[in-house]
Amino acid sequence: MTTPIPAAVTPPLSLYIHVPWCVRKCPYCDFNSHAIQNELPETAYLNALLEDLDQDLALTSGRSVETVFIGGGTPSLMSSDFYQKLFKGLRERMIFAEDAEITLEANPGTLEEGRFEAFHDAGINRLSIGVQSFNPAHLKALGRIHDSTEAHRAIEAAKKAGFDNFNLDLMHGLPGQTPGEALDDLRSAMSHEPPHVSWYQLTLEPNTEFYSRPPDLPDDDLLWEIAQQGGDYLHQQGFHDYEVSAWSREGKASRHNLNYWTFGDYMAIGAGGHGKISLSDGAIMRYWKTRQPDAYLNRIGSRTAGSEQIEADELPLEFLMNALRLRKGVDESLFFERTGLPLTSVAVQLQRLREDKLLVSDRLQATRLGQRYLNSLLERFL
């Protein structure tokens, strides 16, 4: 087993904040989300988040935060006052880069008039709006609490509030969906001139309602047709698919997600959050927080439920399963910078993949064929 040496360049640092509550659990959702039973415990959760962060600050030794992502659940359920106080507490404890990207996930069905302006005032400068579809039948099948009119209204309200950097979340391969209906969703999204679109296929995940009672999904031929037609359309609209399911206009890729895919570091606070940190001794650690909201709120001391070091022989797969999601891959030098391992440690596998036309010759980048068979490609590094 090769022992990694300390990373040659300290990775960028992000912060993930998890808000676990939602109005109603969607039948396809396998995230750590819980339907609201009573009033949201905003004050208690705010205090818990800051206490959680206090326990972890020593891990990052004063490094500045480049990006923040607030996910859920439905983070837009929390009030603007909650976020004002949260970011005041965060900035008292951490250094934020001047141009830090700060993203909030928002559900169109939870946004009353004026909420976007208040989020913007709290320091949030990017939104990810969970539209999923503009089709009424598909929204109903997905269990969404908003309708098409509310989705359009929310997007325009976000733009009016000053959010010129936002993402629209859309799904395809929905129950009974035709290629034409999938294209209609994309056309509706384009009417708002978004700088970024996440367009991903619905999958049936364990521990979801859809998994236990599967809906009638399009067959493989229809899924291929949807992906091809949708991809062609987005390219025509000036988007590039910089990652497997992420599309952006020039300069508008999600910096937070890019940090994930380039094996950067990220702290995590909030119920069920997962983090990954490069330590000064060369070790790379993953850790995760107490999952159940009540247990997280009532925990005394550290809210970290577990942690593990990524072993040196696991690092190549861990790095590549992220980096190869990027259409342009990464420079070969990043492998050493992020893992502390020499590229020669995987030279044999890389050479064979290049001979099989699954990787390009001068970068850690999958060919179009390699992208199509990405899981099989990655199995070479097990």
C-alpha positions as CSV (number, residue, x, y, z in Angstrom):
1,M,0.0,0.0,0.0
2,T,1.3,3.4,-0.9
3,T,1.3,6.0,1.8
4,P,0.1,9.4,0.7
5,I,2.1,12.5,1.4
6,P,0.6,15.8,2.3
7,A,-1.2,17.4,-0.6
8,A,1.1,19.7,-2.6
9,V,-1.6,22.3,-2.8
10,T,-4.2,22.8,-0.1
11,P,-7.6,22.1,-1.7
12,P,-10.2,24.8,-1.8
13,L,-12.6,24.7,1.1
14,S,-16.4,24.7,0.9
15,L,-19.1,24.6,3.6
16,Y,-22.3,22.5,3.3
17,I,-25.3,23.3,5.6
18,H,-28.2,20.8,5.8
19,V,-31.7,21.9,6.6
20,P,-33.7,18.6,7.0
21,W,-37.3,19.7,7.0
22,C,-39.8,19.9,4.1
23,V,-43.5,20.4,3.8
24,R,-44.1,16.9,2.4
25,K,-41.7,14.0,1.6
26,C,-41.6,13.5,-2.2
27,P,-42.0,9.9,-3.4
28,Y,-38.7,9.8,-5.3
29,C,-36.6,11.6,-2.6
30,D,-33.9,9.6,-0.7
31,F,-32.3,12.7,0.9
32,N,-32.3,13.2,4.7
33,S,-35.6,15.1,4.7
34,H,-38.5,15.0,7.1
35,A,-42.0,16.4,6.8
36,I,-42.8,19.2,9.2
37,Q,-44.8,18.0,12.2
38,N,-45.1,21.2,14.2
39,E,-43.6,24.7,14.1
40,L,-40.0,24.9,12.7
41,P,-37.5,25.0,15.6
42,E,-35.5,27.8,14.0
43,T,-33.8,29.2,17.1
44,A,-32.8,25.8,18.4
45,Y,-31.5,24.7,15.0
46,L,-29.5,27.9,14.6
47,N,-27.8,27.3,17.9
48,A,-27.2,23.7,17.1
49,L,-25.6,24.6,13.7
50,L,-23.2,27.1,15.3
51,E,-22.3,24.7,18.2
52,D,-21.7,22.0,15.5
53,L,-19.4,24.3,13.6
54,D,-17.5,25.3,16.8
55,Q,-16.6,21.6,17.3
56,D,-15.1,21.4,13.7
57,L,-13.2,24.6,13.3
58,A,-9.9,23.1,14.4
59,L,-10.1,20.8,11.3
60,T,-9.5,23.7,8.9
61,S,-7.0,25.9,10.7
62,G,-8.3,29.2,9.6
63,R,-8.7,28.4,5.8
64,S,-11.1,30.6,4.0
65,V,-14.4,29.4,2.7
66,E,-14.8,29.7,-1.1
67,T,-18.4,28.4,-1.4
68,V,-21.4,27.6,0.7
69,F,-24.3,25.4,-0.2
70,I,-27.5,25.2,1.9
71,G,-29.4,22.0,1.0
72,G,-32.2,19.9,2.3
73,G,-35.0,19.2,2.8
74,T,-36.3,22.6,1.8
75,P,-34.0,25.4,3.2
76,S,-36.3,28.1,1.9
77,L,-38.8,27.1,4.6
78,M,-36.5,28.9,7.1
79,S,-37.1,32.6,7.6
80,S,-34.8,35.4,6.4
81,D,-34.1,36.2,10.1
82,F,-32.8,32.7,10.5
83,Y,-30.3,33.3,7.7
84,Q,-29.3,36.8,8.8
85,K,-28.4,35.3,12.2
86,L,-26.8,32.2,10.7
87,F,-24.4,34.1,8.5
88,K,-23.6,36.6,11.2
89,G,-22.5,33.6,13.3
90,L,-20.6,32.0,10.4
91,R,-18.7,35.1,9.6
92,E,-17.7,35.6,13.3
93,R,-16.2,32.1,13.2
94,M,-14.8,31.7,9.7
95,I,-13.0,33.7,6.9
96,F,-15.1,34.0,3.8
97,A,-13.5,34.7,0.4
98,E,-14.6,38.1,-0.9
99,D,-16.3,36.5,-3.9
100,A,-17.7,33.5,-2.0
101,E,-20.5,31.7,-3.8
102,I,-23.4,31.2,-1.4
103,T,-26.2,29.0,-2.7
104,L,-29.6,28.3,-1.2
105,E,-32.0,25.5,-2.4
106,A,-35.5,26.9,-2.8
107,N,-38.8,25.3,-3.4
108,P,-41.4,27.4,-5.4
109,G,-44.2,26.2,-3.1
110,T,-42.6,27.8,0.0
111,L,-41.9,31.3,-1.1
112,E,-44.2,34.2,-0.2
113,E,-43.8,37.7,-1.6
114,G,-40.6,39.4,-0.5
115,R,-38.8,36.3,0.7
116,F,-36.2,36.3,-2.1
117,E,-35.2,39.9,-1.3
118,A,-34.7,39.0,2.3
119,F,-32.5,36.0,1.4
120,H,-30.4,38.3,-0.9
121,D,-30.0,40.8,2.0
122,A,-28.8,38.0,4.2
123,G,-25.8,37.5,1.9
124,I,-27.1,34.6,-0.2
125,N,-26.0,35.3,-3.8
126,R,-27.1,32.2,-5.8
127,L,-30.3,30.1,-5.8
128,S,-31.1,26.6,-6.9
129,I,-34.8,26.5,-7.6
130,G,-36.4,23.0,-7.4
131,V,-38.8,23.1,-10.3
132,Q,-38.5,19.5,-11.5
133,S,-41.2,20.0,-14.2
134,F,-43.6,22.6,-15.5
135,N,-46.1,19.9,-16.5
136,P,-49.1,19.7,-14.1
137,A,-49.5,15.9,-14.5
138,H,-45.8,15.3,-13.9
139,L,-45.7,17.7,-10.9
140,K,-48.6,15.8,-9.4
141,A,-46.9,12.4,-10.0
142,L,-43.7,13.6,-8.4
143,G,-45.6,14.8,-5.3
144,R,-44.5,18.4,-5.6
145,I,-46.4,21.0,-3.7
146,H,-46.2,23.8,-6.3
147,D,-47.9,24.1,-9.7
148,S,-46.5,25.5,-13.0
149,T,-47.7,29.0,-12.3
150,E,-46.0,29.1,-9.0
151,A,-42.8,27.9,-10.5
152,H,-42.8,30.6,-13.2
153,R,-43.7,33.2,-10.6
154,A,-40.9,32.1,-8.2
155,I,-38.2,32.3,-10.9
156,E,-39.2,35.8,-12.0
157,A,-39.4,36.9,-8.3
158,A,-35.9,35.6,-7.8
159,K,-34.6,37.6,-10.8
160,K,-36.4,40.7,-9.6
161,A,-34.8,40.4,-6.2
162,G,-31.4,40.6,-7.8
163,F,-30.4,37.0,-8.3
164,D,-28.7,37.0,-11.6
165,N,-26.9,33.7,-10.7
166,F,-29.4,30.9,-10.3
167,N,-30.0,27.2,-11.2
168,L,-33.2,25.5,-12.3
169,D,-33.5,21.9,-11.2
170,L,-35.3,19.8,-13.7
171,M,-35.9,16.0,-14.0
172,H,-36.5,13.8,-17.0
173,G,-37.5,10.2,-17.5
174,L,-40.6,10.9,-15.5
175,P,-43.6,8.5,-15.2
176,G,-45.3,8.5,-18.7
177,Q,-43.1,11.3,-20.0
178,T,-42.6,11.6,-23.8
179,P,-39.6,13.2,-25.5
180,G,-41.8,16.1,-26.5
181,E,-42.9,16.7,-22.9
182,A,-39.3,16.7,-21.7
183,L,-38.4,19.2,-24.4
184,D,-41.4,21.4,-23.3
185,D,-40.0,21.5,-19.8
186,L,-36.6,22.7,-21.1
187,R,-38.3,25.3,-23.4
188,S,-40.3,26.6,-20.4
189,A,-37.1,26.9,-18.4
190,M,-35.3,28.7,-21.2
191,S,-38.1,31.4,-21.2
192,H,-36.5,32.7,-18.0
193,E,-33.0,32.8,-19.5
194,P,-31.4,30.8,-16.6
195,P,-27.6,30.8,-16.4
196,H,-27.5,27.2,-15.1
197,V,-29.8,24.1,-15.4
198,S,-29.5,20.8,-13.5
199,W,-31.2,18.3,-15.8
200,Y,-31.0,14.8,-14.5
201,Q,-32.8,11.5,-15.0
202,L,-35.3,10.2,-12.4
203,T,-33.9,7.1,-10.7
204,L,-35.6,4.8,-8.3
205,E,-33.6,4.9,-5.0
206,P,-34.0,2.4,-2.1
207,N,-36.0,3.6,0.8
208,T,-38.3,5.7,-1.3
209,E,-42.0,5.3,-2.1
210,F,-41.3,5.0,-5.8
211,Y,-38.8,2.2,-5.1
212,S,-41.4,0.2,-3.2
213,R,-44.2,1.0,-5.6
214,P,-42.5,1.7,-8.9
215,P,-44.3,4.0,-11.4
216,D,-44.4,3.3,-15.1
217,L,-41.2,4.9,-16.4
218,P,-40.1,5.4,-20.0
219,D,-38.2,2.5,-21.5
220,D,-34.5,2.6,-22.4
221,D,-35.1,3.6,-26.0
222,L,-37.3,6.6,-24.9
223,L,-34.8,7.6,-22.2
224,W,-32.1,7.7,-24.8
225,E,-34.2,9.7,-27.2
226,I,-35.1,12.2,-24.4
227,A,-31.4,12.6,-23.4
228,Q,-30.3,13.1,-27.0
229,Q,-33.0,15.6,-28.0
230,G,-32.7,17.5,-24.7
231,G,-29.0,17.6,-24.9
232,D,-29.1,18.9,-28.5
233,Y,-31.6,21.5,-27.5
234,L,-29.5,22.8,-24.6
235,H,-26.4,23.0,-26.8
236,Q,-28.4,25.0,-29.3
237,Q,-29.4,27.4,-26.4
238,G,-25.7,28.1,-25.6
239,F,-25.3,25.7,-22.7
240,H,-22.5,23.2,-22.2
241,D,-22.8,20.1,-20.1
242,Y,-19.7,20.5,-17.9
243,E,-20.8,17.6,-15.7
244,V,-22.9,14.5,-16.2
245,S,-26.2,16.3,-15.3
246,A,-25.2,20.0,-15.0
247,W,-25.5,22.5,-17.8
248,S,-24.3,26.1,-17.7
249,R,-23.7,29.2,-19.8
250,E,-20.1,30.4,-20.0
251,G,-18.7,31.3,-16.6
252,K,-21.8,30.2,-14.7
253,A,-20.9,26.6,-13.6
254,S,-21.6,25.9,-9.9
255,R,-18.3,26.6,-8.1
256,H,-19.5,24.6,-5.1
257,N,-20.2,21.5,-7.2
258,L,-17.0,21.9,-9.1
259,N,-15.2,21.7,-5.8
260,Y,-16.8,18.4,-5.1
261,W,-15.9,17.0,-8.6
262,T,-12.3,18.2,-8.3
263,F,-11.9,16.5,-4.9
264,G,-11.8,19.7,-2.9
265,D,-12.5,19.9,0.8
266,Y,-15.9,20.6,2.4
267,M,-17.0,21.0,5.9
268,A,-20.5,20.0,6.8
269,I,-22.9,21.1,9.5
270,G,-26.6,20.1,10.0
271,A,-28.5,16.9,10.5
272,G,-27.0,14.2,8.3
273,G,-24.4,16.4,6.6
274,H,-21.3,14.7,5.1
275,G,-17.9,16.4,5.0
276,K,-14.4,15.6,3.6
277,I,-11.3,17.3,4.9
278,S,-7.6,16.9,4.0
279,L,-5.6,16.9,7.2
280,S,-2.1,18.3,7.7
281,D,-0.5,14.8,8.1
282,G,-1.6,13.8,4.6
283,A,-4.7,11.9,5.7
284,I,-8.0,12.6,4.0
285,M,-11.0,12.1,6.3
286,R,-14.7,11.8,5.7
287,Y,-17.2,12.4,8.5
288,W,-20.9,12.6,8.9
289,K,-23.3,14.2,11.4
290,T,-26.2,12.8,13.5
291,R,-29.0,12.2,11.0
292,Q,-32.3,12.5,12.9
293,P,-33.3,16.1,13.5
294,D,-34.5,15.6,17.1
295,A,-31.3,13.7,18.0
296,Y,-29.2,16.4,16.3
297,L,-31.0,19.2,18.2
298,N,-30.7,17.5,21.5
299,R,-27.1,16.3,21.2
300,I,-24.6,17.6,23.8
301,G,-21.1,18.0,22.6
302,S,-20.0,16.8,19.1
303,R,-22.7,16.1,16.6
304,T,-20.4,14.1,14.5
305,A,-21.9,10.6,14.3
306,G,-18.8,8.9,12.6
307,S,-15.7,9.4,10.6
308,E,-13.2,7.4,8.6
309,Q,-9.9,7.9,6.9
310,I,-9.8,7.2,3.1
311,E,-7.1,4.6,2.8
312,A,-4.3,5.2,0.2
313,D,-5.4,2.3,-2.0
314,E,-9.0,3.8,-2.1
315,L,-7.9,7.3,-3.1
316,P,-7.5,6.8,-6.9
317,L,-11.1,5.5,-7.2
318,E,-12.4,8.2,-4.8
319,F,-10.7,10.9,-6.9
320,L,-11.6,9.6,-10.3
321,M,-15.2,8.8,-9.6
322,N,-15.6,12.6,-9.0
323,A,-13.2,14.0,-11.6
324,L,-14.4,11.9,-14.5
325,R,-17.9,13.2,-14.0
326,L,-16.6,16.4,-15.5
327,R,-16.9,16.4,-19.3
328,K,-13.4,18.0,-19.7
329,G,-12.0,16.0,-16.8
330,V,-9.0,17.5,-15.0
331,D,-5.3,18.0,-15.6
332,E,-3.1,15.1,-14.6
333,S,-1.3,17.2,-12.0
334,L,-4.4,17.5,-9.9
335,F,-4.2,13.8,-9.0
336,F,-1.1,14.4,-7.0
337,E,-2.3,17.8,-5.6
338,R,-5.5,16.3,-4.2
339,T,-4.4,12.8,-3.1
340,G,-0.7,13.1,-2.4
341,L,-0.1,10.0,-4.6
342,P,2.1,9.9,-7.7
343,L,0.2,9.4,-11.0
344,T,2.5,6.4,-11.5
345,S,0.4,4.5,-8.9
346,V,-2.4,4.2,-11.5
347,A,-0.3,4.2,-14.6
348,V,-1.1,0.7,-15.7
349,Q,-4.9,1.2,-15.4
350,L,-4.7,4.6,-17.2
351,Q,-2.7,3.1,-20.1
352,R,-5.2,0.2,-20.6
353,L,-8.1,2.6,-20.5
354,R,-6.5,4.8,-23.1
355,E,-5.8,1.8,-25.3
356,D,-9.5,0.9,-25.0
357,K,-10.4,4.5,-26.1
358,L,-12.1,5.2,-22.8
359,L,-9.8,8.0,-21.7
360,V,-8.1,10.7,-23.7
361,S,-4.4,10.7,-24.0
362,D,-3.2,13.8,-22.2
363,R,-5.7,14.4,-19.4
364,L,-7.7,12.6,-16.8
365,Q,-10.8,12.8,-19.0
366,A,-13.2,10.2,-20.2
367,T,-14.0,10.0,-23.9
368,R,-17.6,10.1,-25.0
369,L,-17.5,6.3,-25.0
370,G,-15.9,6.4,-21.6
371,Q,-18.6,8.7,-20.3
372,R,-21.3,6.3,-21.6
373,Y,-19.7,3.4,-19.6
374,L,-18.4,5.4,-16.7
375,N,-19.2,2.8,-14.0
376,S,-17.4,0.1,-15.9
377,L,-14.5,2.4,-16.4
378,L,-14.2,3.1,-12.7
379,E,-14.3,-0.5,-11.8
380,R,-10.8,-0.8,-13.2
381,F,-9.6,1.1,-10.1
382,L,-11.3,-1.1,-7.5
